[in-house]
Amino acid sequence: MLVLARWRGDRVGMLVMLTTLACEAFADALKLGLRPDPAVYVARFLEWARPRSDNRAD
């Protein structure tokens, strides 16, 4: 979880960075002739970064 450590205190910045990487990966898949599912990219790049449910601050 080095990404979480690097972006500690800047969750918005981290999510912007992850969204940018997801979009780049999606575009690369299209260039390769693949038919990527956008929901899969969202899940892979962003869903794990949701706020913790234990209500602790980042």
ABEGO torsion letter per residue (X at the ends): XAAAAAABGBAAAAAAAAAAAAAAAAAAAAAAGBBBBAAAAAAAAAAAABBBAAGBBX
